[in-house]
Amino acid sequence: MEKNVGEQDREIRDMVKRADKNLDRTGAFRRETLNRLIDLTHSRHSTLKCFAAGHIRLFFKDFPDLEEEAINAVYDLCEDQVSKVRIEGYSAIVQVSREQKKWVKRNADVLVQLLQSDEPDEVGVVKKALLEHLDMDPPVTLGVLCDQIVPPNEPMDDEEQQIRDRLRSLVISFLTGEAKRTILRHASRQGSEVEDVLVDELLVTIPSLSNTETQNIVKELLLSLPSYKVLSSRGQKLLQVLLDKAKGCLRDDTRSGAPSLKTTRFFLDLASFLTVEKRVASPAELLRFNCQCLGKMTLSGLPQDDYIYFIQSTAQALSASEEVHREHPDSNTDVQLASLREQVVTTSPTLVNLLAQSKLPSLQSWRACETILQACLHRKSEAGWTVPANLTSSLDDIQGYGERQVRGENRNTIDSVQRLIRLLVPSSDKSDPPATAATSPKKTNGAPANRPLVETGIHSLPARPMTDPPPTRRLNAPTRPRAERTDNSSVQPESGIAIRGAQNATLAGPSTASNKRESVAEDSSRSAKKARKSVGNADGAPSLLSRLATINGSSTPPTPSNRRSDIKQSVAPVLNTMDLDEIPAGGFSIRGAANRSEGSDTMSMPRTSSSLLDRMKSADILPTSDRGSWKKRKRGRA
């Protein structure tokens, strides 16, 4: 007959108490007690199971032949139907591992499997048990945890794969969460065994992890280790793992019907975080990767957001490489950086053109443009590089965007870009616009049009000195002799407009010729003959004939009969060198007007008569009475 639970409980308690005091640690009584505890793990009573779970540890290490049976009994408790019993079993695992370190690895593996429990309270106990195993043997326990992350080599069915994926996610969450502090405490020294195990195992697992898992492992765990606090070889290894992953993603992304950087950007972000922000790996490696990609893909075929991202990533890597080289100069690094910089400059027309097409929507775009232009300016100053024409046109567009953009926080960067553009493409290097009729200066016989003809050395009539204003004209006043009228008609009006013959004198204003006729009427004592003799000195000013004589180098004034031939001879060379659109100093004279109409082929003016009288008749501006009186006087002289 089976004893009740109370009797069994009193019996096992008394037995354990006596065995623990027994000096024969490997004696029969102690062995019997251990066997009794193993049997109670299969009892129907939870209280007995819990008591057995808590006391197996006392006799476990004294009987190696019973260790396997005892540890399996503990594992059975962890799978019991009662939660309280299971929790006691988790604690028993920790006690057994503490008594015998050789069981740490196996027990840690069991505890990892128990992370899949659906009971939150039990999961908490399991995690606590794993942390205690980390303290007992950090390298071994970390190895067990990482083994659950590494994908298995043998194939698995769908159900097994799902279980494996879920467990991997739980382990990563534990490593980057509850276990992080414990791990860092044991891996506080760079190059320690714990750090070596963790880094080596995780670098192997990263290629098989999802994006989120990779990010958690890298940012939350690896970069917290001492080896990833400074630039190191381990940082370079981690960067290479990420770039290898990015390379595969880029190949898949660009092979699709709609090329993009959908998955590649994730790993490039991590690589940039590692090299540009944290500086635990050389940014030149990221720059080299980007330059290689530029030679294998067409950026313009990507969506705008993707190619702008790639240009910014390249520019950030170049800028970080320049800074690292300045802080840690090295001849080998200098050669590598120069080569990479040259590759960026070679592709700069494409990069800058794409930035110009996007109209530089963000501060990062302006900074990327600034970095690329600095590389171009460096090459121009060092190697005499010539800015390509297609790059110049893109720079003009960017300069226009900068002038129209509301600066704000972008002000310093935009100003820097504008300055770099001016240094790369000075205004003197830009081709001047072709001269037009509105902008090109006119020239007269090789001299600028804005200079007076007197200054250019062109022969022209000397200006006649100004005389006192003539008296007011009276109607029907007798006219003066022909020579005097002809002489006085050369006076220039105040407006400066050329007077074509005597008829324009009336249209342009009070003429000197009319005023002279009025003065003759008032002075009745002067004869016509005397007037003809003194015509060259009328009103005390030099006459037309005297001025013509001066130009021709003759002191004798020409007679009216040969005046026209003299005028033609003296004016002909002037007309060949004058600009017809210019007004010479002193204005045009009668001889100039006549000669322009007769000798110039470019003038649109109608051809006039050869004599002054005929021109005056054609103009119909002389009164009839004046014409008759003039004819009478002519007959009288004859």
QUIWO-V511769 format. One record per pair of residues at least 24 apart in sequence whose ideal C-beta (glycine too) atoms are under 7 Angstrom apart, sorted by the first residue. I is the first residue (numbers start at 1). J is the second residue. D is the distance in Angstrom with one decimal. If there is no record, write none. Layout:
I,J,D  I,J,D
This chain:
5,45,4.7  5,47,6.5  5,48,6.7  8,48,6.0  9,47,6.3  9,48,6.4  9,51,6.9  12,36,6.2  12,40,6.4  12,51,6.4  16,55,5.3  19,59,6.9  20,58,5.9  25,62,5.0  26,62,5.2  26,63,6.9  30,59,5.5  30,62,6.2  31,63,5.8  33,59,6.1  34,59,3.9  34,63,5.9  34,66,5.8  34,70,6.7  38,69,5.9  38,70,5.7  38,73,4.7  41,73,4.1  41,76,5.9  41,77,5.6  46,82,5.1  46,84,6.3  46,85,5.4  49,77,6.1  49,80,6.6  49,85,4.9  50,84,6.6  50,85,6.0  50,88,4.6  53,77,5.1  53,88,4.1  53,89,5.5  53,92,4.2  54,88,6.5  54,92,6.8  56,92,6.3  57,92,7.0  57,95,4.0  57,96,5.8  57,99,5.3  60,96,5.9  60,99,5.6  60,100,6.7  61,99,5.1  61,100,5.4  71,96,6.2  71,103,6.6  75,110,6.3  78,114,6.5  83,119,6.3  83,122,6.5  86,122,6.2  87,122,6.2  87,125,5.4  90,114,7.0  90,125,4.9  90,126,5.8  90,129,5.2  93,129,6.2  94,129,4.9  94,132,5.2  97,133,6.1  97,136,6.1  98,136,6.4  101,136,6.6  101,137,6.2  104,133,5.7  104,136,5.7  104,137,4.6  104,140,5.4  104,141,6.6  105,140,5.0  105,144,5.9  107,133,6.8  108,133,4.7  108,141,4.8  108,144,4.4  109,144,5.2  112,144,6.2  112,145,6.4  112,148,5.5  112,171,6.4  115,167,7.0  115,170,4.6  115,171,7.0  115,174,6.7  116,166,6.7  116,167,6.2  116,170,6.7  127,174,6.2  127,178,5.3  130,179,7.0  131,178,6.9  131,179,6.3  131,182,5.4  134,179,6.4  134,182,5.0  134,183,7.0  135,182,6.8  138,186,4.2  138,194,4.7  139,193,5.2  139,194,5.7  139,197,4.8  142,194,6.5  142,197,5.2  142,198,5.4  143,197,5.7  143,201,6.7  145,171,5.5  145,175,6.2  146,201,3.5  146,202,6.4  146,205,6.7  149,205,4.4  150,204,6.0  150,205,5.0  151,208,4.4  169,213,6.9  172,213,5.3  172,216,5.9  172,217,6.4  175,221,6.0  176,216,4.9  176,220,4.0  176,221,5.2  180,220,6.9  180,221,6.5  184,224,6.0  187,225,5.8  188,226,6.9  189,226,6.7  190,226,3.8  190,227,5.4  195,225,5.5  195,226,6.7  195,227,6.2  199,225,6.8  199,227,6.6  199,234,6.0  203,237,6.2  203,238,6.6  203,241,5.8  206,241,5.3  207,241,6.8  207,245,6.0  211,266,5.0  215,270,6.7  218,270,5.8  223,278,6.3  223,280,7.0  228,280,4.9  230,280,6.8  231,279,6.2  231,280,6.0  231,281,6.8  232,280,6.7  235,274,6.8  235,280,3.7  235,281,3.9  236,281,5.1  236,282,6.6  238,274,6.6  238,281,6.8  239,271,5.9  239,274,5.5  239,275,6.4  239,281,3.9  239,285,5.7  242,267,5.2  242,270,5.2  242,271,4.8  242,274,6.9  243,271,5.9  243,289,5.1  246,271,6.6  250,293,6.4  254,297,5.5  259,301,5.4  259,302,5.7  260,302,6.2  260,303,5.9  260,306,5.4  261,302,6.5  261,306,4.4  261,309,6.7  261,310,6.6  265,309,6.1  268,313,5.6  272,313,5.9  272,316,6.2  275,317,6.8  275,320,6.3  276,316,5.1  276,317,6.6  276,320,4.5  282,324,6.9  283,317,4.8  283,320,3.7  283,321,4.7  283,324,6.3  284,321,4.6  284,336,6.0  284,337,6.2  284,340,6.3  286,317,4.4  287,314,6.8  287,317,3.9  287,318,5.6  287,321,5.5  287,340,5.1  288,340,6.1  290,314,4.3  290,317,6.1  291,340,6.0  291,343,4.5  291,344,6.9  294,347,5.4  299,350,6.6  299,354,6.1  300,354,6.6  304,358,5.7  307,354,5.6  308,358,5.5  308,365,6.2  311,351,5.3  311,354,6.4  311,355,6.4  311,368,5.4  312,364,5.0  312,365,6.8  312,368,4.6  314,344,6.8  315,367,6.9  315,368,3.6  315,371,4.0  315,372,5.8  318,344,5.8  318,371,5.6  318,375,6.4  319,371,4.8  341,375,5.2  341,378,6.9  342,379,6.8  344,372,6.5  344,375,5.3  345,375,5.3  345,376,5.3  345,379,4.8  348,372,5.4  348,376,5.5  348,391,6.2  349,388,5.4  349,390,4.8  349,391,4.4  352,391,5.9  352,394,4.6  352,395,6.8  353,390,6.8  353,394,4.6  355,398,7.0  356,394,4.4  356,397,4.3  356,398,5.3  359,401,5.7  360,398,6.9  360,401,6.0  363,409,6.7  363,410,5.2  363,413,6.4  366,410,5.8  366,413,4.5  366,414,5.8  366,417,6.0  367,413,5.7  369,398,6.5  369,417,5.5  370,413,5.9  370,416,5.3  370,417,5.1  370,420,6.7  373,417,6.5  373,420,4.0  373,421,6.9  373,424,6.5  374,420,6.5  376,424,6.0  377,420,5.9  377,423,5.7  377,424,5.8  380,424,6.5  387,424,5.4  387,425,5.8  392,425,5.4  395,421,4.8  395,424,6.7  395,425,5.8  442,579,6.5  444,577,7.0  444,578,6.6  444,579,4.0  444,582,6.3  445,577,4.3  449,579,6.3  449,582,6.3  452,585,5.3  453,582,6.8  453,584,4.7  453,585,6.3  454,585,5.1  458,574,6.7  458,577,5.3  458,578,6.6  459,573,6.4  459,574,5.4  460,574,5.9  460,584,4.8  461,547,6.3  461,586,6.4  461,589,5.6  462,547,6.0  462,586,6.9  463,585,6.0  463,586,3.1  464,490,6.9  464,491,6.1  464,541,6.3  464,542,6.8  464,586,6.9  465,541,5.6  467,539,5.3  467,541,5.3  470,510,6.7  470,512,6.6  470,515,2.8  471,515,6.6  471,518,5.8  471,519,6.8  473,510,6.5  473,514,5.3  473,515,6.5  473,518,5.4  474,518,5.6  474,521,6.9  476,623,6.5  476,625,5.7  477,517,5.2  477,518,4.8  477,521,4.4  478,517,6.5  478,520,6.2  478,521,5.3  478,629,5.8  479,517,4.6  479,626,4.9  479,629,6.7  479,630,5.6  480,516,5.2  480,517,5.1  480,520,4.8  480,531,6.4  481,528,6.0  481,531,5.5  481,532,5.2  481,535,6.9  482,560,6.9  483,532,5.8  483,535,4.8  483,560,5.9  484,516,6.0  484,531,6.2  484,535,4.4  484,538,6.0  485,513,5.0  486,544,6.7  486,590,6.7  486,612,5.8  487,535,5.9  487,543,4.2  487,544,4.1  487,545,6.1  488,512,4.3  488,513,4.5  488,516,5.0  489,513,5.0  489,590,4.8  490,544,4.7  490,589,3.7  490,590,5.3  492,586,5.8  492,587,2.8  496,583,5.6  496,587,5.7  498,587,6.5  498,588,3.4  498,593,6.1  499,588,6.8  499,593,6.7  500,593,4.3  501,590,6.6  501,593,6.2  501,608,6.8  501,615,4.6  501,619,6.6  502,612,6.7  502,616,5.4  503,616,6.4  503,619,3.1  503,621,4.4  506,621,5.2  528,633,6.1  544,589,7.0  567,591,4.3  567,595,6.9  568,595,6.4  571,595,4.3  572,599,6.5  575,599,5.4  575,600,6.0
